[in-house]
Every structure is written in structure tokens, then in C-alpha cells.
Amino acid sequence: MSTTGTTHIWIIEDNRPLREVLAETLRTACDNWTIQAFPSCEDAFKTLNINLTTAPQVVIMDLGLPGMNGLEGITHLKQTSPNTEIVVFTVFDDIDKIYTAICAGASGYLLKSTPPQALVEGIHEVLNGGSPMHPQVARKVLTRLNTTRPPTPEPGETLSDREREVLECMVDGLIKKEIADRLTLSIHTVDNCLRRIYRKLHVNTMQGAVAKAMRDRLV
């Protein structure tokens, strides 16, 4: 995905002054970060389609974009470059957009009121396997989790016992190899379970599956 030792970061933001400020902030934050900034998803994905080896490790994604919006962009990017981490950077803090973004594959959700240093720390966090989240967003997520009742499963969408075990491991923060070790399964079997879980929950990533499991109290 990137040259060893170099972290490729994209910014997709249609507001030019903000885009330039973000790019300059990140360029000066870390010597081994290379920054590319785009005004739209379409412009960014043209670069990706030309050369997949330039796929970024992290994308800072606005949601209110012209043309393909940020939520659509997250879905498209995760299909094209599934290992890319996406951090939403937006003014929208309504819970539906938050959950839609996470279920589509976003690894973090920050508001544009986030100070520059906190954005830099959020990028470090997502590169280390974390999920940066603005405190205001985190509070809304917790409030929803505390008040949401599990919906009635649709016919054919119920998880099997094995899939539920794998999902429980994901909620516990385990990666694929650790899930395989805990359940005494092969990596191949875990991969198959994950694909079925993603299909049934209508998500594309582990983060999305965990978010939906917690929201709908599936485990």
C-alpha cells in the first residue's frame, strides 16, 4: 500500500481554505507522512484507479461533499482499498450519520471543532488500531446504546451460533488470528464466518459489525 516507513494520508474536503490548512497541519506533524488533498471523492478515486499502489493508509473524509458524498465515498473506498483506515471529519453529529459512517467502514469520527493537535493524535490512534471519536460523538453513541432495544431479526438474517461466537470475539477486540485461536478454528473458517456476518448485518468491516452488534445488542 505504501513505501516502508512512509504513511500516505489523503484529505477529501471541498472547502479549499480548510483543505489547505489541514494539509499543512499534517505535513508539519510527522516527517514520514505524505499528504495529498482532494476537493471531491471523484478526484481522489481517479488517482486510486490509476495506480492502486498509491492507496493511502488513512483518509480524512468530509461527509458533505459535492457529487459523491462522504458516506458513499466510504463505501466505495472500503470496497476498492479495504485496508485503508477512514476517519470522518465533519460538522454533522447526528446519530444516524455517525452509525451509517461506522457501518460503511469508518474507523473514526471527528467533528470539525476538533483542535488540530487532536486530529493529529486521532491519526496516530487509528494507525495503531484505535478508533478516534470526538467526545460529543462518543456520548451520542453511548446514549443510543443505552436506549436502543434489539429489533426483531428479519427472516434469513439471524446469525448462527458459530457466527454469534465470532461476533462476540470481535466485540471483545480480537483480530482474526486471535478469534481462530480462541474458538479453535482455522483462519479460513473465520474468514468465511466474517463474510457471512458482514452480509447479514449489511456492513463491510469489523468496526461496522461491532458497532451494529453493540447498537442492536446482538451479543
C-alpha positions in Angstrom: 0.0 0.0 0.0 2.8 2.4 0.8 6.6 2.7 0.8 8.0 1.2 4.0 8.4 3.9 6.7 6.1 6.3 4.8 2.4 6.9 5.7 0.3 8.1 2.9 -2.6 10.3 4.1 -5.4 11.7 2.0 -7.7 14.6 2.8 -11.0 14.8 1.0 -12.6 18.1 1.7 -14.4 20.5 -0.6 -13.7 23.7 1.4 -10.4 24.9 -0.1 -9.1 27.1 2.8 -9.8 24.3 5.3 -8.3 21.7 3.0 -5.1 23.7 2.7 -4.9 24.3 6.5 -5.4 20.6 7.2 -2.8 19.6 4.6 -0.2 22.0 6.1 -1.0 20.9 9.7 -0.5 17.2 8.8 2.6 17.9 6.7 4.3 19.5 9.7 3.1 17.0 12.2 5.2 14.0 11.2 8.2 13.7 8.9 7.2 10.4 7.4 3.7 11.4 6.5 3.0 12.3 2.8 -0.2 14.3 2.3 -2.5 14.5 -0.7 -5.6 16.7 -0.6 -8.6 16.5 -2.9 -11.8 18.5 -3.3 -14.0 15.5 -4.0 -14.2 11.7 -3.9 -14.2 11.6 -7.6 -10.8 13.4 -7.9 -9.3 11.2 -5.2 -10.6 7.9 -6.7 -9.2 8.8 -10.1 -5.7 8.7 -8.5 -6.5 5.4 -6.9 -7.8 3.9 -10.1 -4.7 4.9 -12.0 -2.3 3.2 -9.5 -3.5 1.0 -6.6 0.0 1.1 -5.1 -0.7 4.7 -4.1 -3.6 3.7 -1.9 -3.5 5.7 1.3 -3.2 4.2 4.8 -5.5 6.9 6.2 -8.2 9.1 4.6 -9.6 12.1 6.4 -13.1 12.3 4.9 -15.7 15.1 4.9 -19.3 14.0 4.6 -21.0 17.0 2.9 -19.1 16.7 -0.4 -20.4 17.6 -3.9 -21.1 14.7 -6.3 -20.4 11.5 -4.4 -21.0 12.3 -0.8 -18.7 11.2 2.1 -20.9 8.2 3.1 -20.9 6.9 -0.5 -17.2 7.6 -0.6 -16.5 5.5 2.5 -18.4 2.5 1.0 -16.6 2.8 -2.4 -13.2 3.2 -0.8 -13.5 0.2 1.5 -14.5 -1.9 -1.5 -11.5 -0.7 -3.5 -8.9 -0.4 -0.7 -10.2 -2.4 2.3 -7.1 -1.9 4.4 -7.4 1.9 4.2 -8.5 3.5 7.5 -11.1 6.2 7.2 -11.6 9.0 9.8 -14.7 11.1 9.2 -14.1 14.8 9.7 -17.4 16.7 9.5 -19.8 19.2 11.1 -22.5 16.5 11.2 -23.1 15.0 14.6 -26.5 13.3 14.2 -26.5 9.7 15.4 -27.9 8.3 12.1 -24.9 9.7 10.1 -22.5 8.5 12.8 -23.8 4.9 12.6 -24.1 4.9 8.9 -20.5 6.0 8.5 -19.2 3.4 11.0 -21.3 0.6 9.4 -19.9 1.7 6.0 -16.4 1.2 7.3 -15.2 4.4 9.0 -12.7 3.7 11.8 -13.1 7.1 13.5 -15.5 10.1 13.7 -14.2 13.6 14.5 -16.0 16.9 14.3 -14.6 19.9 12.6 -14.4 21.6 16.0 -11.6 19.2 16.8 -8.3 21.1 17.5 -5.5 20.4 15.0 -3.4 18.5 17.6 -6.3 16.3 18.4 -6.7 15.4 14.7 -3.0 14.5 14.6 -3.4 12.4 17.7 -6.5 10.8 16.1 -4.5 9.8 13.0 -1.8 8.2 15.3 -4.5 6.4 17.1 -6.1 4.9 14.0 -2.7 3.9 12.7 -2.2 2.0 16.0 -5.5 0.1 15.6 -7.7 2.5 17.6 -10.9 4.3 16.7 -10.7 8.1 17.4 -14.0 9.6 18.3 -15.0 13.2 19.3 -16.3 13.2 22.9 -19.6 14.6 21.8 -20.0 11.8 19.2 -19.0 9.2 21.8 -21.6 10.4 24.2 -24.3 10.2 21.5 -23.2 6.6 20.6 -23.4 5.6 24.3 -26.8 7.2 24.7 -28.1 5.3 21.7 -26.7 2.1 23.0 -28.4 2.6 26.4 -31.8 3.3 24.9 -31.9 1.0 21.8 -33.9 -2.2 22.0 -32.9 -5.1 19.8 -35.0 -5.2 16.7 -36.8 -8.3 15.5 -34.5 -10.1 13.1 -35.6 -10.3 9.5 -36.2 -13.8 8.2 -33.0 -15.4 7.0 -30.9 -12.7 8.7 -30.4 -14.5 12.1 -26.8 -15.3 13.0 -25.9 -18.9 13.6 -24.4 -19.9 16.9 -20.9 -20.0 15.3 -21.3 -16.6 13.8 -22.5 -15.2 17.1 -19.4 -16.6 18.8 -17.2 -15.0 16.2 -19.1 -11.7 16.6 -18.6 -11.9 20.4 -14.9 -12.2 19.9 -14.9 -9.2 17.6 -16.7 -7.1 20.3 -14.0 -8.2 22.7 -11.5 -6.6 20.4 -9.9 -9.8 19.0 -8.4 -9.9 15.5 -8.8 -12.8 13.1 -5.9 -14.9 14.4 -7.0 -14.4 18.0 -10.5 -15.4 17.1 -9.3 -18.6 15.4 -7.2 -19.4 18.5 -10.0 -18.8 21.0 -12.5 -20.8 19.1 -10.1 -23.5 17.8 -10.9 -22.7 14.2 -8.8 -22.2 11.1 -8.3 -18.7 9.7 -10.2 -19.9 6.6 -13.2 -20.7 8.7 -13.1 -17.4 10.5 -12.9 -15.6 7.1 -16.0 -17.4 5.9 -17.8 -16.5 9.2 -16.8 -12.9 8.8 -18.2 -12.7 5.3 -21.5 -14.2 6.3 -21.7 -11.8 9.3 -21.0 -8.8 7.1 -23.6 -9.9 4.6 -26.3 -10.5 7.3 -25.5 -7.2 9.2 -25.1 -5.2 5.9 -21.7 -3.9 6.9 -18.2 -4.0 5.3 -15.8 -4.1 8.2 -15.1 -5.4 11.6 -15.7 -1.9 13.1 -19.1 -1.8 11.4 -20.1 -5.2 12.6 -19.0 -4.4 16.2 -20.9 -1.1 16.0 -24.1 -2.8 14.8 -23.7 -5.6 17.3 -23.5 -3.1 20.2 -26.3 -0.9 18.8 -28.7 -3.7 18.3 -27.5 -5.8 21.3 -26.8 -8.9 19.1 -24.4 -10.3 21.7 
